[in-house]
Amino acid sequence: MFFILVQVKMRTLKTPDFQTFWDAYALKRDRIAAERAWKRLSAKDQQAAFAGIEAYREDCRRRGINRMYAQGYLNHRRWEDELEPESVRDSFPCKKLSGGDSIAILPDTSALADMEKWK
């Protein structure tokens, strides 16, 4: 039996400062609260929050919802959210409700679940 040892060199990422985050987030509301929330995060979480900005922005655009202010994004750790796949939203017809909301009309999948049991 042979064992192969592989050494992986980890890349050290520079932790962005608050100003870099603020400029990248681009929704300029309540800076003081956002800066307080930023300072409470560890360096690792700051890197992750900064890296997740674009994915969060794209997910909000795709779902048709407004982004949170930077403070909310940081306090609610939105960069850790599971993003909605684009195909899920686009594959079901939506019905507009009063007040501007919409609801997706989803198929009944209970029969599919029963079929899976018999495989």
N, C-alpha and C positions, 0 to 999 in steps of 0.2 A: 504494500500500500504506500502510495506516495502522497505527500502533502505539499501543496504549493502555497507559499506565502506571497501575498501580493500587498505591497505597500501603496496605499492611495494617498496622494498628496492633497490635502484639503486646501481649498482656496479660501483665503481670509478676505472677507468682504468688509469694506469700510462702512461703519455705521453712519447713515446719513444724519445730518443735524436737522433741527426742527425747520429751519428756513427752507432747506431742500425739500422736505416733506410738504410744507405749506405751499410752495410753488408748484409742486407736482400735483397736489390734490386739486388745486384750481377752483375750489368752491370757498371763497374768502368770506367766511362768517364766523364770528366769535373766536377770534384768534387767541385770546387769553385763556379761555377754557380749553381750547385745543392744545395749547402749549403745556398746560398743566397735565392733561391726559398723556401727552407725549413723554413728559418727564417721568411719569409713573411706570412706563414700560421699560422692560429690560432691553439691553442692546440687541439681543436676538429678536425680540418682539418688534423693536423699531425697524430692523432690517426686513422682517416679514411683512409688517404693515406697509412699508414703503414699496416693497416688491408687489404687493397685492392691489395697489391702487388701480392699475389699468384693467385688471380682470374684474374688479368690483364695478368700475365705471361702465365697462362693456356689458356686464350682467344687468345692471340697472337700465341701461339703454335698451337692451334686448327685451327685458320684461316690461318696459314702459313705466317704470317707477322713478321717483326722484331720489337722488343720492342724499345720504345723511350729511349733515355738516361734519367737518373733520373731527370734532370732539366726539360725536356719536359713532363715527367710523372707528375711532380708537377705543372708546369705552366699551363698545359692543363687539369689538374684535371681528369686524366684518370681513377681514381678509381670511378668516378661518371658515367662513360660510361655504357650504356646498353650493356650487354654481349650477344654475338650471341649464341643462343642455339645450342648445338652440333647437334641435329637432323636436323636443317634447312640446314646447310652446307652439311651434309652427304646425305640428301635425294634427291639432285639434281645432275645430272651428270655435270661435268665440262669439258670444252674444252680448251686445251692449245693454247695460242696465241703466236705469235712470240715475242721474248723478254722475255720469261719466265712467262708472265702473264697468268692468266686463267680467264675464264668467265663461270658463271653458266648458264645453259639452264633452264629457269624457265617456268612453264606451264602458259597458258593463264587462268587467274582467273576471267575474266570479266563475264563469264557465271555464275559462282558461286555467284558473287555479285548480279546479277539480280535475281537469285533464292532466295536469302536471303530476298529480298523486298517482296516476295509473301508469306512468312511464317507467 
